[in-house]
C-alpha cells in the first residue's frame, strides 16, 4: 500500500483513521505528540525532545544510530507490506532531520536516504505523484 506525505496531521485525522499508521519524528525517549493513539508511530531522529545540543545524536555513535533508524523503518515497511497505509508527517520529520545535519552529518545522510527510499518504494500510484508534470 502507499505511503502518503502530509504537511500537517490533525487530531481528527489520527482518530478517524485508526487503521492508518501516522509516522512522526521521535526520540530515544519516546514519541511526543499531543494525541496518545496506537496508530502514531515514531521515527527516531535524535536522543531527547529538546533543541539543546545534547539532544542530538552524534556520528561517534553512528552504528547505534543506524540500528535505531533501520528498526523504525523496518516497522513502517512491515505495515506497508501488509497492505497498510502510512502517513508520513513530512514537514516535522524533515525539519528534525535537517537539524541533525549540524551534529551528525553521516547519520543525517543515512536517515534522509532511508526516508526518501521509503517514499520512492511505496509512493501512491494513479494520482498526483504520477502526473505532476501535467499538474504544473
Secondary structure, DSSP 8 states (H G I E B T S, - for coil): --EEEES---HHHHHH-TTSEEEEEEETTB---SS--TTEEEEEEESSSSSSGGGS--GGGHHHHHHHHHHHHHHHHHHHHTT--EEEEHHHHHHHHHHHHHH-HHHHHHHHHHHHHHHHHTB--SSHHHHHHHH-
